[in-house]
Amino acid sequence: MTDRQIISLESEAGFQALFQYAIVGILVINSEGYIQMANPCAEKLFGYTKTELIGQPVEVLIPEPIRHKHVHHRDKYFKNPKARPMGYGLNLFARKKDGAYFPVEISLGHYELYGEQLAVAFITDISERVKAEDHIRQNEREYRLMFEGIHESFMLQEIVKDAGGNIVDLLFLEVNPATEKIMAKKRHEIIGHLRSEFFGPLDKKVVDIIPRVEKGENVRYQQYFESIGRWFDRSFYSLKPGQLVTLSIDITQQKQAEEAIRESRAALKKINASLERKVMERTQELTEALAREKELSELKSRFMSIASHEFRTPLTTILSSTSLIEQYSKAEQQESRKKHTERIKSSVKNLTDILSDFLSLDKLEQGKVQVVKEPFDLHELAGEIIEELNGVLKKGQVILLFFEGRKKINQDKKILRNVLLNLLSNAIKYSEENKLISLSIEVENNQVLIKVKDEGIGIPEEEQKNLFGKFYRAKNATNIQGTGLGLNIVKRYVELLEGDISFISRQNEGTVFTLCFPDQVCRINGEAE
């Protein structure tokens, strides 16, 4: 890439703004692995000046232990370049000028300029996030140990010492509801106060056990509190230096009923069983919560991956086409300008469709979509939709309409229009040229039966169970534009219409989606759904 070409690229106003003011590091690398451009954020991340980075092999920014592997991965990428995250699922590190390593997230894009393939790396320093996550995990471990399944009195206290290092008191840092009940005080009346304010000076026994607990020993004994007239079975241990954790079980009744040992033991056994049941219930709740958290994490990862790809692809197309349009300034180059203008329009439509999917899902999630039934001509609506889609059909594709029964129905026209548009658009998108697409509608006995059939790529059998999931895309569709939201939205819409949706599909043969609504049990293939 020549200096003239670099200057030409940097002069692009839109690119310049994105490049200079981006809050992530951006590097442009040629197919030989040399850095062609670096934005200010990248200079700051790696500690190099722009002059030092330009012309350097990108491997200078890779940690030495894995530097030799990167050359292979780089060459492999340029053989099949596409927008994607780098090292998905791996912990990635980069190397600063001073040799320090730091954790990063990297997304890759590519484009061609003056016949040369270029890769664009978007680099984010995630050091603070990693530190925060480690800190959160540590806090979770500590609080889980203290609170999970605990129904006895819990107190976290700071050990107070005088100038000579002698233990003189304890300062309350945290208590649980059981402690509030025992002390007949609210939490805010206890936290930040000294133990001596409620129970008087520390007794010698407590002073003697604290050094043992600080050394890691767990100590347990029974104690009578004269100020409240109750006995407690107390356990002491330490979570961190300078702090004391006390667990106390009220055993006053046990002490008062020592003459009835058998009855007391039976009561204690019941209490223990209850505690074990509560712990098991709490454990089950945590297991379910962790499962939900894992599911949310997977959804987030799938969303970020899809959104990153689906937004970047049309944006890259718009950027490259805009750049090329400026080169076609002559009158005889009108056809070339028109070609790239159409590419920009198509990319803008893709972005609009993606945003529409996200907005529709958000409204459905929040329950903001209301069904408004009205009488309308279903045959007329189907014809309008087919006419609208004729403009996006691939070469040789045809949509056939088959209609039986009465034309007027009473349903939500807007929702049904969105459902049919989505299913027919999918049929077009996932079918090749010269393929037939059919829309069959039958209205009879207060039922509406709709079938959308295509001769497209079909859905692998092992993936069909996940088809209506959010952000889910079959493996054979990953190279086709889409968010993985459309069918999830369709299913929710059909359910709002009090209907059902099902499908039959064979890979490389095609798919048939069947809808029925609204009032009676609909039968598909002769069986009640």
N, C-alpha and C positions, 0 to 999 in steps of 0.2 A: 504493500500500500504506500503510495507516494505522499510526500508532504502536501502537494497540491490537493490530493484527494482528501486528506485529513482535514485541511483547512476548509474545503468545500463542505464536508460533513458537519464540522463544528459551526459553520455559519448558519445552519438551519435554525431558525428562531425557536421553533417548538422543541427541537431536540436539545438546543442549547439550554433552554430553561429547565427542562427535565434533568439534563445532565449536570448542570452546575448546582442546582438547588435541591437535588434529591437527598433525602436523609439516610440513604443507604449508599454503600460504596458501589461504584459501577466501573467495570473494566471491559474494554473491547479487545479481543484477542483474535489474531489471524490463525489460519489453519496450521501454521508452523509453530504456533505456541508463543508468539511474541506479542507483548502488550503494545497495542496501537493507541489506546486512549485510556485516561484515568480521570475520574472526577475528583473535586476537592475532598469529598467525604472519604474516598478510597485513599487519597494521600494521607489524611488524618488517621485512618484506621491502621495503616501499615507503617507510618512514620517516614515515608519517602516523599521527596518532592516529585512533581510531575516529570521533570527532566530526568530524574533518576529512574522512574518507572518505565517511561516510553522506550521501547526497543529491548527491554529485558524479557527473558523467557518467564512465563507465568510461574514456572516451578520455583522461582526464588521466593515466592509467597507461600510455598507448601512446606510443612514440617519435613525435615530431612529424612526421618525413618520411612516415610511413605512417598517421598518425592519421585523415586524411580517408577512407582506404579502409576503415577498421575499421567506420565507421557502416554502410556498405553490407553488409559481411559480417555485422554484428550483426543488421540487419533481415532478412537472408536466413535466418539461423539461426532466428529466432523464427517464421518462416513454416513451417519444417519442423524443429522441435527434436528432437534425439536425442542420446543419449550417444555421444561420440566424442572422439578427440584433436583438438586445434586445430592447424591448420597442419601436417598430417602431412607429414614429409619436408622441412620448412623449418626454418631457424634463426630462432627467435623471440626477441625482446628486449622487455623491459619498462622503464618509466621510473620512477625513484625521485623523491621529493619534491624532492631537490636537483638534479634534472635528469640524474643519471647513468643510463646504460643498463646492463642486465645480462641475460645469456642465461637463458631460462626454458623449461620444458615446461608445457603447459596442457592439461588434460582438461576437457571440457564435459559437464554433465548438465542436466536440467531437471525441473521439476515444476509443478503447478498448485495454487495456494492461494487460497481465497476467490474463485475465478473468475479469478484473475490468473496469467498465464504468467510463471514465473521461471526464470532460467538460473543454474546454479551453476558457477563456474570454480574448478578445483583447480590451484594455481600452485606450481611447484617451481623454486627457484633452482639452476641447474646450473653456476654459475660455476666451482666447484672441480673438477667433472668435466671441463669444457672445458679448464681449465688442465692437469689430469692427463693428458688425452688428448694435448694438444700436447706435453707433456713426454715421454710414452711414444713418440710418433712421432719426436721428435728423437733419443731414445736408440736407437731401432730403426735410424734412418738411420746413426748413427755406428757401431754395432756391426755392421750389415750390411756397411758399407764395409770394416771391419777383418777380419771373419772369413769371409765368404762365399767359398767356393772357394779359400781360402788353404791351401796345403800346405807352404809354406816357413816358416822361423822368423819369428815375429811377436813384437815387443816394444813395449809402450807404456810410455814413461818420462817422468817429470817432470824438467824442467831445474832443477838446483840451482845457485844463485848465492850468492856471499858478500856481505857488507855493501856492498862497492864495486860490485856488479852484475856481477862477473866469473863466468863459467861455470866451476864447479869439479867437478861430478859429475852423474850421472844416477840417479834413483830409480825402481826398477821398480814399475809400477802394474799391468801385465797381461802375461802371456805365454801362448803356445799350446803344445800337446803337442810340436810339433817343436822348440821352444826347450828344453823340459825334457830332451828326448833329447840335444840338442847339449851342454847344460851339465851333463848327468848329475845333475840336481837336480830335486826335486819342486817343483810350483808354489808351495806354501806356504813353501818354503825360499828362494824367489827374490823373491816379492812383498814390498814394503816394505823391501828391502835396496838398498844403493848398488851401482852398477856396479863401483866401485873395489874392492869386497870380493871380486869374482870375477876381474876383468881388470886390476887395478891402476889407476893414474892415467889420466885421459883423455888420449889422444894428441892432438897439436896439430891433426891433420887433422880430427878430429871436432869439436874446439872451434871451428875455423874455419868449418865448414859449418853449424853450428847457427843463427847469425844469418841465413844465407841461407834456411834452411828456415823460420825464423820469419816471413820476409817473403813466404812463399808459394811459394818455389822448391822443386822436387823434385830431390834430388841422389842420384846413384848412383856407386858406385865399388867396387873390389875391395880386400879387406883380409885380411892374414894374422894370425891370433891365435896367438902363440907359446905361450901357456899351454896351449892344447889342440891345437896343431899342425895347424890346418886353415885353408883358404882359404874366404872367403865373398864372394859378389856381394851388395852391400848397397844398399838403397834407403831414402832418408830423406824424410819429409814430416811435416806438422803438421796435426792435426785441430782443435786449439784452442790459443790462446796459452799458452805455458809448458809445452807437452807435445811430445814427439818420438816419432814412430812409425818403427820400423825393421823392414824386411823383409829377411831374409838367406837366400840360397840357397847351400848348401854346394857349392863348385866345386873341392874338393880333388883329386878324381880327374881332373877336367879339366886342372888345372894339372900334375898328375903325368904326364899322358899327352899333353902338347903335341906330342911327336914323332909321335903317331898322330892327326893332325888330322882326317882323314877319318872314322876310327872314332869319335872324340870327338863330331864334329858329328852323326853318325848317332845316337849315344846321346842327345845333347841333343835331337835332333828327336823321338825316341821319348818322352823325358820331357815335352817340350812338348805332344805329342799326348795323352799321358795326362792332363796338367793341363787341357787344353782339354776332354777328355771328362768329367773330374771336374766342371769348371765347368758344362758342359752338363747333366750329371746333377743337379747341385745346383740349377741354374736350374729344371729340370723339377720337382724336388721342391718348390721354393719356389712355383712356379706352381700345383701341385696343392694345396699347403698354403693358398695364398691363395684358391683356389676353394672349399676346404672351409670356410675362415673366412667367406667371403662367404655360403655356404649356411647356416652356423650363424647368421650375423647376420640373414639373411632369416627363418629360423625363429624367432629371438628376437623380431623385430619383429612377425611374425604372431601369435606367442604373446601378447605384451604387448597387442596390439590386441584380440585375441579375448577374453583373460582380463579386460581392463579393461571391455569392453562386457558380457560375459556375467555378471560378478559384480555390476557396478553396476546393471544393469537390475532384477534381482530385489530387490536391497537397496533401491533407490529405491521399488519397489512396496511392500515391507514397511513402509518408513518412512512413506510417504504413507497407506497403509491403516491403520496403527496410529494415526496422527494423526486420521483420519476416524472410526475406531471410537469414539474418546473423545467425539466429538460426538453419536453416536447413543445417548444414555443413556435414552431413553424406551422403554417397553414396546412401543409400536406401531412402533418402529424396529428391531425384532429382525431383520426381513428384510434391512435395510441392513447391520446388523452381520454377519449371516451371509455376505453377499456379500463383504465385505472380509476376513472370516476365511478364506474359501475362496481369495481372492487371495493371502493370506499363506501358506497351506498350499501352493498351487501354486508360489509363489516359492521356498519352502524346498525343495520337491522338485526344482526346477530347479537350485538350488545343490548339492543332494546328488548329482544326476546329473552335474554338472560335475566335482565333486570325485571321484566314482567313476571318471569317464573318466581324470582325471589319475593317480589311484592305479593303475588297471589298466595304463596306459601305462608308469608307473614300474616296476611289477613285470615287465612284459614286457621292458623295456629292460635290466633287471638279471638276466634269466633266472631269475626266481623262480617262474614259473608252470610247474608240473609236470603232465603228463598222467596222470590216474588213470582207467584204463578199468574199466568195470563193466557188467554186463548190466542193461538197463532197458527199459521199454516206451516207445518213441519216440512212438507214437500218443497215449499217455496224457500224456506231457510236452507235446506240441503242444497238446492240449486245455487243459491247465492254463495254458499261456502265453496262449492266446487268451482264456480266461476272465479272466485277470489284466488283460489289456489292454482288455477291454470297458469298463472304468470310465473310460478316457481317450479313447475313440472320439469323434470329432466327430459332430455331428448327421447322421444318415442313413448313416454309414459302417458297413460290415459286413466282418468277416473270415471268409472261407470256407476250410474245410480239406478237402483231397483227399488220400487216403492209399491206397497200393497196396503189396502185399507183406507180408512178415512184420513184426510189430510190435516184437519184441525185437531189440535190437542190443547190441553190446559196444563202448562208447565212453566218453569223458569226459562225463558228464551235465552237470556244472556249466558246462564250457566251451561245450558245444552250446547249453545254455539261454541263456547270455549272447549267443551269436551270433544266435539266433532272436529274442530280445527286442530286440536292437539293430536288426536289419533290419526287424522288424514295427513297432517304434516309429518308425523313419524313414518307413516307408510311411504311417503315420497322420499324422505331423508334416507331411510334404510333399504330402499329398493334401487336397483341399478336402472340404467336406461332401457327403454323398450319393454317395460314391465306394466302389467295391468293392476289397477287398484280398484276395488269395488266397495260401494257403500250401499248396503241393503237395509231397508226400513220396512217394518210390518207393524201396523196399528190395528189391534183387534181386542175386543172384550176388555176395554179399559187398561190394556197393556201396550207398551211400546217396546218392540224388539229391534235392536240396531246391531248390525254386524259390519265391521271394517276389515277387509281382507286385502293382504298384499302378497307379493311374490319376492319378498326381500331376503335379507340375510338370516332371518329367524333368530331364535333365542336358544342357546345351549340348554339342554334339559336340566343339567345340574345347577343352573343359575336361575331357573324359572321361579323358584320359591321366593327369591329376593327381589323380584322385578318391581314391585310396588313400594319398595323401601326408599326413604329419602336419600338422595345423592347416589343411588345405586346405578351402575352402568355395567352391562355385560361385557366380558372380555373382548368379544368380537366387534364391539362398538366404540372402543376407546379412541380410535382414530377419526371418529365422526363427531362433528360439533354437537354439544349437548351438555346439560347440567345434571342429568339424573334426577330431575324434579318433576318432569312432565307427567309421568304415569302416577306418581304419588298424588299430584294435584288432581288428576282425572279421577282417581279412586275416591278421593275426598268429595269431589263435586258430585259424583254419582251417588254416594251415600247421602249427601244433602238432598238429593232428589228422591230419597227412599228407594233407591234401586240397587242393582247388583252388577258387577263387572267380572268377566272371566276371559280366559284366552286359551287358545291351542296354538302351539308353535313347533316347527321342526327346523333345525338349523339348516341354512342354505336352501330352504324350500318356501318359507314364508310364515305368516302369522295371521290368525283371525281373532279379533277382539269382539266380544259379545256383551252388549248392555241391555238391561231390561228395567222398566220402571212404569208407574210409580206405586199403584195401589194394591195389587194382588201379588201372591207368590208367583214368580216368573219361572217358567220351565225352559231349561236349555238342554238340548240333546235328549229330550224325553224325560228328564229327571228333575225334581224340584231342587232349586238351588237354595 
